[in-house]
Amino acid sequence: MRFDSGIRALFLSPNDTAVSKYAHGEETDRRWIRAGHQACIVNLSVVQYHVLYTVMEREEKALVRRLIDEDEA
């Protein structure tokens, strides 16, 4: 986004933020994700897709996928 003043701002997608929060795994992060999902700000299908292309250890990726599956249920 570019403002009239010439300042350019970049924003992180809520879905990308959710990937990071799932990897972190804290309960406060999970509550943030669930609230975003309920408010239709976070799309868990999109989050799943982003996880495919996020660089992380195999075990960490498996944990993130499991947490997403739990939240989708």
Summary of the structure (lengths in Angstrom):
residues: 73
radius of gyration: 14.0
end to end distance: 35.5
largest distance: 45.6
contacts: 170
relative contact order: 0.15
helix: 64%
strand: 3%
